[in-house]
């Protein structure tokens, strides 16, 4: 398979072109959504604390601490979900690169090897 060298955007033969990697667009949107929701939860937490202190004063402090803890844990889990999604994208890219490079190695080894009928017989 002959490739056009002008369309090959690799600096070295071992590198993988950007076009060979799958984009994972949906997973990127999910990661972004999780992180946006985490930030939104923290903004809502700040609003809830301000509203509780203004309306109830220090009497609402114990209730606000419980709610703040719960919302911070949920926001942390959402942020971690976004990071795990990005990790899945990176793992998918690594797997794709490994498959491409192993295919190139296989093609190079099979291209250089003599045909089966010309190989010397193995002695055993």
N, C-alpha and C positions, 0 to 999 in steps of 0.2 A: 504494500500500500504506500504509494508515494504521496507525500504531503507537500503542499506549497510552502517553501521556506519563508516567504514574505508574510503568510498568515499565521505562522508559528510564533507565539508570543513568549516562548521560553528562552531564558538566558543560557541554560545548560540543558543537555539532553535528559538529565535525571529529573528535571522539574516537571510539574504537571501544569497544563494550561488552566486558566481560570474557567474556560468554557467546559472543561471536563468535570468540574465540581458541580454537584446538583445544588440548586439555589436554596432549597428549604424555606421558601417564602412564608409559608403558613406558620412554621415553627418560630420564625423571627417575629411575626405579628403576635403570636401567643406570648412570647417572652416579653415583648414590649407592653402588651396588655397587662400581664402580671405586675410588672414594675410600675406602670401607671396606677393600677389599682392600689398597690402598696403605698404610693405617695398620697393618693386620694384618702386612704384610710388614716394616714398620719395627719393630714390637713383636717379631716373631720374630727379626729381626736383632739386636736388643739382647739377647734371651735367648741367642742363639747365641754372641755375643761373651762374655757373662758365663760361660756354660758352658765355652767353650773356654779362657778364661783361668783358670778355677778348676781344670779338669781337667788341662790341659797346661801352664799357665803361659805364660811369654813365648815358649816354643818354638812355640806355635801362632799367633804374631802375624802372620807372613807369610801363612799360610793364611787367617786371619781377615780380613786386609785385602783379599785377593782376593774372598772371599765377601761381605764388606760392600759392596765396590764393585758387585758383580753385583746384590746385592739392592737397593741404593739406586737403581741404574739401572732395575730392574724396577718398584720402587715409584714412581719418578718418571714412568715411562711410564704406569702405571696412573692416577696422579693427573692426568696430562695427558689421558688418555683420558676421564676424568670431565669435565674442563674443556671438551674438544672436544664432548662430548655436550651439555653445557649451551649451548655456542655454537650447535650445531645446533638446539636448541630455540628460542633467541632468533632465529636466522635464519628458522625456520619461522613464528614469530610476526610478524616483520617482513614476510615475504612475504604472509601472510594479511591483515595490516593494509593493505598496499599494494593488494592486490586489492579489499578492501572499499572503500577510499577511491576507487580508480579507478572502481569500479562506481557509487559515489555521484556522482562527477563526471560520468560518462557519463549516468546517469539525469537529472541536473540539466540537462545540455546538451541532451539529447533532449527533455526536458519543456518547456524554454523555446523550442526551435526550432519554427518553424511547419511544418505538414505539407508534404510535397514538392510537392503541387499548388498550394499558395499561395505558394511561394517564387518570387521573381523569377528570370527566366532569366539565366544567366551570359552576359555578352558577352565575346567573345574574339577 
